[in-house]
Amino acid sequence: MTKRLTAWQALAWAAPLLLTAACKPDLGSPPSIVDAPEPRILAIRGVPAEAAENTSVVYDILAASKDGRVAMPSVAWHQCDKRKPPAEGNAVAAGCLDLAQDPTDPGDSPEMTGTTFKADMPDGACKRFGPQSDIDPKTMIPLRPHDPDATGGFYQPVRARLGADGAESIAFALERIKCRLTNAPPDLTGQFNDMYKLNQNPTIAGLTLDPDGGPVSLFARAPMAAAPLPPTAPATWVGANSPYDLEVSWSADSPEAFPVWNISTRTIDLHREAISVSWYATDGTFEHDRTGRSESETELTTRNRWTAPATTTTMNVHFWIVLRDSRGGIDFSEALVEVRP
């Protein structure tokens, strides 16, 4: 069994070695271009976006290839229970990447196969991945609690593995865990708990082509409406080898306000979620792989420039938009355009 490793992933792992190379390496397509025949996982979404221990979460994925979205992917899911040692710099422990199951480890749950995956946030997740103290069951030595991210968050890793034709695409969801505040005085802990609301996934409102020229809606979602279905026909056509502006919008309630315990100043700071958009297409080129808005920016849109591919025949290009908030919430949608020579 082989793992499909893109040139961009290889660059990330071998960057120190490439710094001394005399020639610029051929990196192939950038991450935003989905031009391989093998399916690739672009995003994993947990619903809800944040969960307390012993509450259920349902996970689904966005997977695509050069031929379009994978409609009913057969995914091998695994909820990882491996703690990440402080010395490891990755987002998840190295043990979470191990596909071999350890029958002697009662916490090493088997993979579950399906298009979606439903699992409870494990009891003890705030000890294993969060701020609560824990003890190594083998040595009985106290373990150092995890540090929060910039938003005060802690995350449960969930692995998704999608295989096709001997190649694999592996990705992780980092599901935010609702953990009680630690290291704060009781009065501020109570104030924090009253202020804090569980994170909700953001919502893509629409994608517009050429917003300042002759704007064309590639997809739109009414407030509180379900996500649009995958397109079956191009929404419009564009000219080959020509640049176009694309604008993504999101709902006004997507960037939520939330408190963060500032241990340095011993205060509760109020923040607003930053929003980022990852752009994907089966052809052409984007000016940026990712755009977005910081927590101080109140605009509900972001733009990117896409240049249509040069072609001598009419072709379709699929677009995928992955919207993320800074607390780990995700939404995604897609569009289809026709490129004419």
Protein Blocks (a to p, Z undefined) as FASTA:
>chain_A
ZZdddfklmmmmmmmmmmmpmbdcdebjafklccbfbdcdfbdcdddfbdcehiacdddd
ddddfkbccfbacddddddfbdcdfklmbfbdfklmpmbdcfklmklccddddfbdcddd
dehklmmmmmbdcddfklopacddddddfkopacddddddddeehiacdddddddddddd
ehiafklmmmmmmmpccddddddfbdcehkllmccdfbdcdehiacddddfbdfbdcdeh
iacdddddddfklmccdddddfknopacddddddddddddfedjdfbfbdcddfkbcbfb
dcddddddddfbdcddddddddddfeopacdddddddddZZ
